[in-house]
Structure formats: structure tokens, C-alpha cells
Amino acid sequence: MKKLLLLLLLFPTFTNADPGAKFVQTPYTEQKVLFDFYFDDPAKINSALYWIRSLMNPLMDTPYDMAPEFLDLKVIIHGTEIVTVASKNYDKYKDAVERMRYYSDLGVEFRVCGLAAEDYGYSRDDFYDFIKVTPSAISEIAHWQLQGYALVTPVVMEKKFSIEEIR
């Protein structure tokens, strides 16, 4: 009996049920966010666009009910994904373009690095009307951070396992 009592005192976690994680309703306010898109594969823009959705959807839903005007979001494009916003490539990247156009209609600004555009042989006329061409992605990133924007850099990795395999 003494051994059992000693075991119960030494290992209290065996006697208490774990209540699970606690939900926290963070009091979010207006958002100023700069997304830095720089990918080694243009197709990764599709996954990166979910990062925008993951920011917007919870804030536009209850209990926050923020209107898109309270979400000041900008996307800087300066990697291989620049080809997705060249209008000549519409058929290849239609899904991504239409999602970006939808977000643009909600107020998200999409900006392309002018230096990267030059490297790819693009001019301003090669891009959609919802794209703004800026002098340099790095200068833009520095500028907007100095204006108080939070920098979010999506990390898009290759999925090796299904959820069922690792759950």
C-alpha cells in the first residue's frame, strides 16, 4: 500500500485527466501585412495564396467581422512566380490569376519587382491591370516594414506524406 501511495505522489499526471488545449480568442485589430513571395517554382504561388486566405478569413468572420477595408495587405512578387502574373501565361496559371484577382477586388495589392520583371524580359504592359510594378522588391519590403507592416514570408514545401500517414 505504501508503494502505491508513493507511486501516486511521484506521478501525479497518472491521476489527473488531461483537459486538452485551451482555445484563446486573441483580440485582433486592424492588420497591416506585407507578404513576400519569392519561390523556386511558379506553381508554389497556389499554396502561398492560401496564406492570404488564412489571414483574411478568420478576421472577416465572427467574432471579428472586419470589413476588407480594415485589412491593409500587400504582396511583393519577385521570384519565379512572376511568370504567373504575365498575361501571356494566363492559360497555364488561370487558377492562381483568378484567386489573385479576387483578392485584389477585396483590396489586396499585388506588386511586382521591376528588377525581376526586367530579368524576365517583361514590361509593365505584360502584367494584369491589378498588378503594380515597383522599382525593387527589396526596397519595397524595407519601405513597408518601416511603415509598420508585419512581414510574412510564406514557406511552401513539398508535401511528402498524407495527413492520414502521419496522424
C-alpha atoms as an extended CHARMM CRD file, in Angstrom:
* protein
*
       167  EXT
         1         1  MET       CA              0.0000000000        0.0000000000        0.0000000000  PROA      1               0.0000000000
         2         2  LYS       CA              2.8580000000        2.3870000000        0.8310000000  PROA      2               0.0000000000
         3         3  LYS       CA              4.3940000000        1.6990000000       -2.5880000000  PROA      3               0.0000000000
         4         4  LEU       CA              1.1250000000        2.5500000000       -4.3400000000  PROA      4               0.0000000000
         5         5  LEU       CA              0.8000000000        5.8070000000       -2.3820000000  PROA      5               0.0000000000
         6         6  LEU       CA              4.4070000000        6.6770000000       -3.1650000000  PROA      6               0.0000000000
         7         7  LEU       CA              3.8210000000        5.9970000000       -6.8710000000  PROA      7               0.0000000000
         8         8  LEU       CA              0.7190000000        8.2120000000       -6.8770000000  PROA      8               0.0000000000
         9         9  LEU       CA              2.6610000000       11.0580000000       -5.2580000000  PROA      9               0.0000000000
        10        10  LEU       CA              5.6080000000       10.7260000000       -7.6430000000  PROA      10              0.0000000000
        11        11  PHE       CA              3.4760000000       10.5090000000      -10.8000000000  PROA      11              0.0000000000
        12        12  PRO       CA              0.5320000000       12.8710000000      -10.3590000000  PROA      12              0.0000000000
        13        13  THR       CA             -0.1240000000       13.0020000000      -14.1190000000  PROA      13              0.0000000000
        14        14  PHE       CA             -1.4100000000        9.4450000000      -13.9520000000  PROA      14              0.0000000000
        15        15  THR       CA             -4.1300000000       10.5300000000      -11.5690000000  PROA      15              0.0000000000
        16        16  ASN       CA             -5.2860000000       13.6380000000      -13.4580000000  PROA      16              0.0000000000
        17        17  ALA       CA             -7.0460000000       13.5860000000      -16.8130000000  PROA      17              0.0000000000
        18        18  ASP       CA             -5.6120000000       15.9720000000      -19.4030000000  PROA      18              0.0000000000
        19        19  PRO       CA             -8.3450000000       18.5490000000      -20.1700000000  PROA      19              0.0000000000
        20        20  GLY       CA             -6.8600000000       19.2720000000      -23.6310000000  PROA      20              0.0000000000
        21        21  ALA       CA             -5.7880000000       22.5170000000      -25.2390000000  PROA      21              0.0000000000
        22        22  LYS       CA             -7.3930000000       25.7900000000      -24.3210000000  PROA      22              0.0000000000
        23        23  PHE       CA             -8.9110000000       27.9710000000      -27.0710000000  PROA      23              0.0000000000
        24        24  VAL       CA             -7.7070000000       31.5750000000      -26.9990000000  PROA      24              0.0000000000
        25        25  GLN       CA             -9.7510000000       34.3090000000      -28.6750000000  PROA      25              0.0000000000
        26        26  THR       CA             -6.9630000000       36.7950000000      -29.4720000000  PROA      26              0.0000000000
        27        27  PRO       CA             -8.2830000000       40.3910000000      -29.6900000000  PROA      27              0.0000000000
        28        28  TYR       CA             -7.0890000000       41.1070000000      -33.2460000000  PROA      28              0.0000000000
        29        29  THR       CA             -7.2980000000       44.6400000000      -34.5820000000  PROA      29              0.0000000000
        30        30  GLU       CA             -6.6830000000       46.2150000000      -37.9810000000  PROA      30              0.0000000000
        31        31  GLN       CA             -3.9790000000       44.4380000000      -39.9650000000  PROA      31              0.0000000000
        32        32  LYS       CA             -1.0580000000       45.8390000000      -41.9620000000  PROA      32              0.0000000000
        33        33  VAL       CA              0.6970000000       42.8770000000      -43.5460000000  PROA      33              0.0000000000
        34        34  LEU       CA              3.2660000000       42.5460000000      -46.3070000000  PROA      34              0.0000000000
        35        35  PHE       CA              3.6070000000       39.1180000000      -47.9440000000  PROA      35              0.0000000000
        36        36  ASP       CA              6.9960000000       38.3660000000      -49.5150000000  PROA      36              0.0000000000
        37        37  PHE       CA              6.5860000000       35.9100000000      -52.4190000000  PROA      37              0.0000000000
        38        38  TYR       CA              9.8940000000       34.5300000000      -53.6960000000  PROA      38              0.0000000000
        39        39  PHE       CA              9.6300000000       30.9210000000      -54.8700000000  PROA      39              0.0000000000
        40        40  ASP       CA             11.7950000000       28.4990000000      -56.7960000000  PROA      40              0.0000000000
        41        41  ASP       CA              8.7680000000       27.0960000000      -58.6410000000  PROA      41              0.0000000000
        42        42  PRO       CA              5.9560000000       29.2580000000      -60.0630000000  PROA      42              0.0000000000
        43        43  ALA       CA              3.3340000000       26.6690000000      -59.0500000000  PROA      43              0.0000000000
        44        44  LYS       CA              4.1210000000       27.3550000000      -55.3710000000  PROA      44              0.0000000000
        45        45  ILE       CA              2.1650000000       30.5950000000      -55.6530000000  PROA      45              0.0000000000
        46        46  ASN       CA             -1.0110000000       28.4990000000      -55.3360000000  PROA      46              0.0000000000
        47        47  SER       CA             -0.0310000000       27.3510000000      -51.8410000000  PROA      47              0.0000000000
        48        48  ALA       CA              1.2090000000       30.8110000000      -50.8840000000  PROA      48              0.0000000000
        49        49  LEU       CA             -2.1520000000       32.3420000000      -51.7580000000  PROA      49              0.0000000000
        50        50  TYR       CA             -3.6620000000       30.1800000000      -49.0090000000  PROA      50              0.0000000000
        51        51  TRP       CA             -1.5750000000       32.1760000000      -46.5380000000  PROA      51              0.0000000000
        52        52  ILE       CA             -3.5350000000       35.2640000000      -47.5620000000  PROA      52              0.0000000000
        53        53  ARG       CA             -6.7990000000       33.3610000000      -47.1480000000  PROA      53              0.0000000000
        54        54  SER       CA             -5.6340000000       32.1040000000      -43.7390000000  PROA      54              0.0000000000
        55        55  LEU       CA             -5.1660000000       35.6930000000      -42.6110000000  PROA      55              0.0000000000
        56        56  MET       CA             -8.3030000000       37.1520000000      -44.1540000000  PROA      56              0.0000000000
        57        57  ASN       CA            -10.9820000000       34.5420000000      -43.4990000000  PROA      57              0.0000000000
        58        58  PRO       CA            -10.7910000000       34.4010000000      -39.6800000000  PROA      58              0.0000000000
        59        59  LEU       CA            -10.6780000000       38.1890000000      -39.4500000000  PROA      59              0.0000000000
        60        60  MET       CA            -13.6710000000       38.6560000000      -41.7380000000  PROA      60              0.0000000000
        61        61  ASP       CA            -15.6790000000       36.0170000000      -39.8200000000  PROA      61              0.0000000000
        62        62  THR       CA            -17.3200000000       36.2780000000      -36.4060000000  PROA      62              0.0000000000
        63        63  PRO       CA            -16.3210000000       37.4420000000      -33.8080000000  PROA      63              0.0000000000
        64        64  TYR       CA            -14.0340000000       39.9480000000      -35.5860000000  PROA      64              0.0000000000
        65        65  ASP       CA            -16.2950000000       40.7540000000      -38.5480000000  PROA      65              0.0000000000
        66        66  MET       CA            -13.6710000000       43.0210000000      -40.1000000000  PROA      66              0.0000000000
        67        67  ALA       CA            -14.5150000000       44.5310000000      -43.4500000000  PROA      67              0.0000000000
        68        68  PRO       CA            -11.7920000000       44.1130000000      -46.0800000000  PROA      68              0.0000000000
        69        69  GLU       CA            -11.0520000000       47.8450000000      -45.7380000000  PROA      69              0.0000000000
        70        70  PHE       CA             -9.5470000000       47.1000000000      -42.3060000000  PROA      70              0.0000000000
        71        71  LEU       CA             -7.0900000000       44.6450000000      -43.8430000000  PROA      71              0.0000000000
        72        72  ASP       CA             -4.2120000000       46.5190000000      -45.4290000000  PROA      72              0.0000000000
        73        73  LEU       CA             -2.4530000000       43.6910000000      -47.2800000000  PROA      73              0.0000000000
        74        74  LYS       CA              0.2980000000       43.8610000000      -49.8690000000  PROA      74              0.0000000000
        75        75  VAL       CA              2.0730000000       41.0880000000      -51.7890000000  PROA      75              0.0000000000
        76        76  ILE       CA              5.5440000000       41.5570000000      -53.2470000000  PROA      76              0.0000000000
        77        77  ILE       CA              6.2610000000       39.1340000000      -56.1290000000  PROA      77              0.0000000000
        78        78  HSD       CA              9.9050000000       38.7260000000      -57.1420000000  PROA      78              0.0000000000
        79        79  GLY       CA             10.7060000000       35.0460000000      -57.6990000000  PROA      79              0.0000000000
        80        80  THR       CA              9.9040000000       32.5870000000      -60.4660000000  PROA      80              0.0000000000
        81        81  GLU       CA              6.2070000000       33.1020000000      -59.6840000000  PROA      81              0.0000000000
        82        82  ILE       CA              6.4450000000       36.3860000000      -61.5970000000  PROA      82              0.0000000000
        83        83  VAL       CA              5.5100000000       34.3710000000      -64.6960000000  PROA      83              0.0000000000
        84        84  THR       CA              2.0610000000       33.7260000000      -63.1870000000  PROA      84              0.0000000000
        85        85  VAL       CA              1.1310000000       37.4060000000      -63.4570000000  PROA      85              0.0000000000
        86        86  ALA       CA              2.3000000000       37.8340000000      -67.0510000000  PROA      86              0.0000000000
        87        87  SER       CA             -0.9150000000       37.9220000000      -69.0580000000  PROA      87              0.0000000000
        88        88  LYS       CA              0.5340000000       35.7720000000      -71.8510000000  PROA      88              0.0000000000
        89        89  ASN       CA              0.6770000000       32.8500000000      -69.3760000000  PROA      89              0.0000000000
        90        90  TYR       CA             -2.9910000000       33.0310000000      -68.3770000000  PROA      90              0.0000000000
        91        91  ASP       CA             -3.9550000000       29.5420000000      -69.5730000000  PROA      91              0.0000000000
        92        92  LYS       CA             -1.1480000000       27.9260000000      -67.5770000000  PROA      92              0.0000000000
        93        93  TYR       CA             -1.7940000000       29.8580000000      -64.3340000000  PROA      93              0.0000000000
        94        94  LYS       CA             -5.5090000000       30.6600000000      -64.6330000000  PROA      94              0.0000000000
        95        95  ASP       CA             -6.4730000000       29.4100000000      -61.1330000000  PROA      95              0.0000000000
        96        96  ALA       CA             -3.7860000000       31.4780000000      -59.4060000000  PROA      96              0.0000000000
        97        97  VAL       CA             -4.5840000000       34.5600000000      -61.5030000000  PROA      97              0.0000000000
        98        98  GLU       CA             -8.2960000000       34.3770000000      -60.7160000000  PROA      98              0.0000000000
        99        99  ARG       CA             -7.5970000000       33.9690000000      -56.9870000000  PROA      99              0.0000000000
       100       100  MET       CA             -5.2710000000       36.9760000000      -57.0740000000  PROA      100             0.0000000000
       101       101  ARG       CA             -7.8790000000       38.9810000000      -58.9720000000  PROA      101             0.0000000000
       102       102  TYR       CA            -10.4670000000       38.0190000000      -56.3140000000  PROA      102             0.0000000000
       103       103  TYR       CA             -8.1430000000       39.1200000000      -53.5030000000  PROA      103             0.0000000000
       104       104  SER       CA             -7.3320000000       42.2920000000      -55.4210000000  PROA      104             0.0000000000
       105       105  ASP       CA            -11.0510000000       43.0730000000      -55.5870000000  PROA      105             0.0000000000
       106       106  LEU       CA            -11.0710000000       42.7750000000      -51.7720000000  PROA      106             0.0000000000
       107       107  GLY       CA             -8.2500000000       45.3230000000      -51.5240000000  PROA      107             0.0000000000
       108       108  VAL       CA             -5.0800000000       43.2020000000      -51.5260000000  PROA      108             0.0000000000
       109       109  GLU       CA             -2.3250000000       44.9600000000      -53.5150000000  PROA      109             0.0000000000
       110       110  PHE       CA             -0.1010000000       42.8250000000      -55.7270000000  PROA      110             0.0000000000
       111       111  ARG       CA              3.2660000000       44.3680000000      -56.5550000000  PROA      111             0.0000000000
       112       112  VAL       CA              5.9440000000       43.0360000000      -58.8810000000  PROA      112             0.0000000000
       113       113  CYS       CA              9.6320000000       43.8300000000      -58.5860000000  PROA      113             0.0000000000
       114       114  GLY       CA             10.7120000000       45.9280000000      -61.5720000000  PROA      114             0.0000000000
       115       115  LEU       CA             14.2050000000       44.4290000000      -61.4790000000  PROA      115             0.0000000000
       116       116  ALA       CA             12.8120000000       40.8910000000      -61.6090000000  PROA      116             0.0000000000
       117       117  ALA       CA             10.4220000000       41.8940000000      -64.3970000000  PROA      117             0.0000000000
       118       118  GLU       CA             13.4120000000       43.1900000000      -66.3500000000  PROA      118             0.0000000000
       119       119  ASP       CA             15.3200000000       39.9400000000      -65.7490000000  PROA      119             0.0000000000
       120       120  TYR       CA             12.3950000000       38.0120000000      -67.2510000000  PROA      120             0.0000000000
       121       121  GLY       CA             12.1070000000       40.3900000000      -70.1870000000  PROA      121             0.0000000000
       122       122  TYR       CA              8.7350000000       41.7840000000      -69.0600000000  PROA      122             0.0000000000
       123       123  SER       CA              7.4720000000       45.3500000000      -69.2840000000  PROA      123             0.0000000000
       124       124  ARG       CA              4.5430000000       46.8740000000      -67.3830000000  PROA      124             0.0000000000
       125       125  ASP       CA              2.2680000000       46.1160000000      -70.3260000000  PROA      125             0.0000000000
       126       126  ASP       CA              2.8850000000       42.3780000000      -69.8610000000  PROA      126             0.0000000000
       127       127  PHE       CA              1.0990000000       42.2930000000      -66.4920000000  PROA      127             0.0000000000
       128       128  TYR       CA             -2.5730000000       42.3010000000      -65.4850000000  PROA      128             0.0000000000
       129       129  ASP       CA             -4.2930000000       45.5370000000      -64.5470000000  PROA      129             0.0000000000
       130       130  PHE       CA             -4.3470000000       44.5940000000      -60.8370000000  PROA      130             0.0000000000
       131       131  ILE       CA             -0.5250000000       44.4630000000      -60.7090000000  PROA      131             0.0000000000
       132       132  LYS       CA              1.6520000000       47.4000000000      -59.6600000000  PROA      132             0.0000000000
       133       133  VAL       CA              5.2910000000       47.3750000000      -60.7990000000  PROA      133             0.0000000000
       134       134  THR       CA              7.7440000000       48.7840000000      -58.2680000000  PROA      134             0.0000000000
       135       135  PRO       CA             11.4380000000       49.6730000000      -58.6560000000  PROA      135             0.0000000000
       136       136  SER       CA             12.7430000000       46.8580000000      -56.4260000000  PROA      136             0.0000000000
       137       137  ALA       CA             11.2630000000       44.1560000000      -54.2040000000  PROA      137             0.0000000000
       138       138  ILE       CA             13.9100000000       44.6330000000      -51.5340000000  PROA      138             0.0000000000
       139       139  SER       CA             13.3480000000       48.4110000000      -51.4290000000  PROA      139             0.0000000000
       140       140  GLU       CA              9.5860000000       47.7850000000      -51.1960000000  PROA      140             0.0000000000
       141       141  ILE       CA              9.9860000000       45.3120000000      -48.3570000000  PROA      141             0.0000000000
       142       142  ALA       CA             12.1890000000       47.7310000000      -46.3990000000  PROA      142             0.0000000000
       143       143  HSD       CA              9.8430000000       50.6550000000      -47.0910000000  PROA      143             0.0000000000
       144       144  TRP       CA              6.6640000000       48.9170000000      -45.9370000000  PROA      144             0.0000000000
       145       145  GLN       CA              8.3040000000       47.4440000000      -42.8670000000  PROA      145             0.0000000000
       146       146  LEU       CA              9.3790000000       50.9490000000      -41.8850000000  PROA      146             0.0000000000
       147       147  GLN       CA              5.7140000000       51.9500000000      -42.2800000000  PROA      147             0.0000000000
       148       148  GLY       CA              4.7340000000       49.3730000000      -39.6500000000  PROA      148             0.0000000000
       149       149  TYR       CA              3.7220000000       46.4250000000      -41.8350000000  PROA      149             0.0000000000
       150       150  ALA       CA              4.2950000000       42.9410000000      -40.4830000000  PROA      150             0.0000000000
       151       151  LEU       CA              6.3520000000       40.8280000000      -42.8830000000  PROA      151             0.0000000000
       152       152  VAL       CA              5.0370000000       37.3530000000      -43.6840000000  PROA      152             0.0000000000
       153       153  THR       CA              7.1770000000       35.1420000000      -45.8880000000  PROA      153             0.0000000000
       154       154  PRO       CA              5.2830000000       32.0000000000      -46.8750000000  PROA      154             0.0000000000
       155       155  VAL       CA              7.3650000000       28.8580000000      -46.7280000000  PROA      155             0.0000000000
       156       156  VAL       CA              5.9930000000       26.4280000000      -49.2860000000  PROA      156             0.0000000000
       157       157  MET       CA              7.4110000000       22.9430000000      -49.0060000000  PROA      157             0.0000000000
       158       158  GLU       CA              6.8160000000       19.7770000000      -50.9610000000  PROA      158             0.0000000000
       159       159  LYS       CA              4.2940000000       17.5340000000      -49.2350000000  PROA      159             0.0000000000
       160       160  LYS       CA              5.8110000000       14.0670000000      -48.6870000000  PROA      160             0.0000000000
       161       161  PHE       CA              3.1110000000       12.4310000000      -46.5780000000  PROA      161             0.0000000000
       162       162  SER       CA             -0.6550000000       12.4890000000      -46.4950000000  PROA      162             0.0000000000
       163       163  ILE       CA             -2.3030000000       13.5950000000      -43.2760000000  PROA      163             0.0000000000
       164       164  GLU       CA             -3.5180000000       10.0330000000      -42.7350000000  PROA      164             0.0000000000
       165       165  GLU       CA              0.0510000000        8.6930000000      -42.9480000000  PROA      165             0.0000000000
       166       166  ILE       CA              1.3930000000       10.9220000000      -40.2030000000  PROA      166             0.0000000000
       167       167  ARG       CA             -1.6120000000       11.3790000000      -37.9260000000  PROA      167             0.0000000000
